[in-house]
Amino acid sequence: MTLPYEMYNSLRNTKNFLYDLLDSTKTPRVPKSIRLRARDRLKHFPSDLDINDMERRHKETSGFGYPFFNNDEKDDNGRET
């Protein structure tokens, strides 16, 4: 079972990972297509402030408490899975 703090740490770590993919000095042999996908994912990725707010709301409401999450399952191209 995933604990709430693990979810928020995962969001923070994923954001850092995506930024590392964009940095050719940290990840020199990553194809351009992967860098573009990472950039596209970061476009709407929650900021650190958003993640902290989600965490705070989660603690207050005993649930995710963030209105923008839903259970839509889509692949990398926006198609329903």
C-alpha angles and dihedrals in degrees: 000000000000115000121218094248088053090055093052093044088051091054092050093046093046090053091051090047092052091050089050089054089056093052110083091195091061097038106023100168100049114123118245091243090060092048090052091050090050090049091050092051092051093052092082100018114131115262121236087260090054092049092049090049091050090050092050092048091047090056092047097047102030088235140072090280095189117119098210099065119094136158098252108142112212133160126229091280095053095255119139113254 
